[in-house]
Each structure stands twice: as structure tokens, then as C-alpha cells.
């Protein structure tokens, strides 16, 4: 975690405006009002837009859940986003990632454990993070096993989770209850 306390605090339920209540109550009803949403509710109009795109990238993307979580975790790690990493370690495990694979995501595409396709996904995330561009070699390799839509969704995913990491890091969104900070992502 880059900050030990929030720069922008989550809105306490007792202070919710009607607009904040409308956007946050569905999370409360599902039993999952995370700090990120309670923080972004400071700007409910932006939160609604954020949720629309975030829902696509997280739940409707053409990447399978395991690949999606590998890419999200790699992006969160590269952005040094403790909150993003902690949330998606949990989600990644539900998507089938093992503890060893999660540890190898920190190492990146050169970890010995990856298949050629998995290494290429991680390499694409690295290139997008470092250069905001996927090299011709990596793009060609991706084209050998991904559809055009999947390649587009890969870029959308890295872009979305880079933005999410920037928001989390800069606003100082603190870990939700039950999440464990990663020692490699301490300030």
C-alpha cells in the first residue's frame, strides 16, 4: 500500500446523498460494498460511468477468467497497487490460479512456469505498462491464439486496470476487511 490512510475517504452511509444511495445500495444488498466504490461515490456520476466500463472489462470480456486475472494481477503489480493486488489475488484464486502461479505473476513472463501463450499475455501487459504499446512481435504471437476481439479486450483490460490502480494509489483507498497486504507492494 502506498498510503497508510485515505486521501479521499469512503463516504460513510450516514452521510450518503440520495444520488450516492442509488448507486451504492445495490452493493450493500449484495453484501459487497468495497472501499473503492464507497470512495468513488464522492462523485456518483463518475462512479456510474466507471461501473459500466468496469463491468464490461471484468465480467463481459472475451478473455477467459483465468487469463483475465493473470493480466489484471500483472497490471496491478506493475502499478504497485496493493489494493488491486489484494482484491484480485482472491478473485484469481476463484478463477483457478494457484498460489505458485500468483507468485510467478510477480516475476512476469520470464518465469519458468508459464506456457508460451501465458507468457505472451504477461509480456503484452508488461509492454503496455512500459510503452503503452504492444510490439509487433508480441502482437503477432497473440494473433496466433487470440481473436481480434480478444486482443482488443486484452488492451482494454490493461488500460482499465492501470486506471483503477492510479485511482486506488492516488486516493489512498485502503484494503477491505479480510484482505492481506502484500509485502512486495509496500511503499
C-alpha positions, 0 to 999 in steps of 0.5 A: 500500500502506498498510503497508510490512510485515505486521501479521499475517504469512503463516504460513510452511509450516514452521510450518503446523498440520495444520488450516492444511495442509488448507486451504492445500495445495490452493493450493500444488498449484495453484501459487497460494498468495497472501499473503492466504490464507497470512495468513488461515490464522492462523485456518483456520476463518475462512479456510474460511468466507471461501473459500466466500463468496469463491468464490461472489462471484468465480467463481459470480456472475451478473455477467459477468467483465468487469463483475465486475472493473470493480466489484471494481477500483472497490471496491478503489480506493475502499478504497485497497487496493493489494493488491486493486488489484494482484491484480485489475488482472491478473485484469481484464486476463484478463477483457478490460479494457484498460489505458485502461479500468483507468485510467478505473476510477480516475476512476469513472463520470464518465469519458468512456469508459464506456457508460451501463450501465458507468457505472451499475455504477461509480456503484452501487459508488461509492454503496455505498462512500459510503452503503452504499446504492444510490439509487433512481435508480441502482437503477432504471437497473440494473433496466433491464439487470440481473436481480434476481439480478444486482443482488443479486450486484452488492451482494454483490460490493461488500460482499465486496470492501470486506471483503477490502480492510479485511482486506488494509489492516488486516493489512498483507498485502503484494503477491505476487511479480510484482505492481506497486504502484500509485502512486495507492494509496500511503499 
